[in-house]
């Protein structure tokens, strides 16, 4: 964000206390609310969650192959704030740190891949164009045009049927 480039806009913080022999002797947790609206909208000069920019910047890394990632400018969810870069922050290096942190936390390669697929699906979902349908009277309907290129990517990444996803989004 413009005030704090390390801001996660709320979340959960766990502090674990260890003895000198590395045994857990205590813990405390602070809970706070993540802003769902931050995913779909950013004010001017704001960024979305850092992981989205890290993944776009590191799109050529082997861990991200097959996710159809592009530049952050190409995704609605990352281009609204007009502030893709943070001074003195290398998003490719930060992705590497994030990836290593996931491994150190004990996530398996399959778990990490699933996380990346979900994050990429969210980015692509923002590019799905939902249009007003042809409802009668007071009924409200919507549609995703057959030629929409983002919907098949979302369905593939989430491993769901495209036709069913189209129905879920529009009904």
Secondary structure, DSSP 8 states (H G I E B T S, - for coil): --S-TT--SS-EEEEEEE-TTS-EEEEEEEE----THHHH---TT----HHHHHHHHTTTSGGGTTS----GGG-HHHHTTS----TT--HHHHHHHHHHHHHHTT--HHHHHHHHHHHHHHHHHTT--EEE----TT---EEE-TT-HHHHHHHHHHT--HHHHHHHHH-
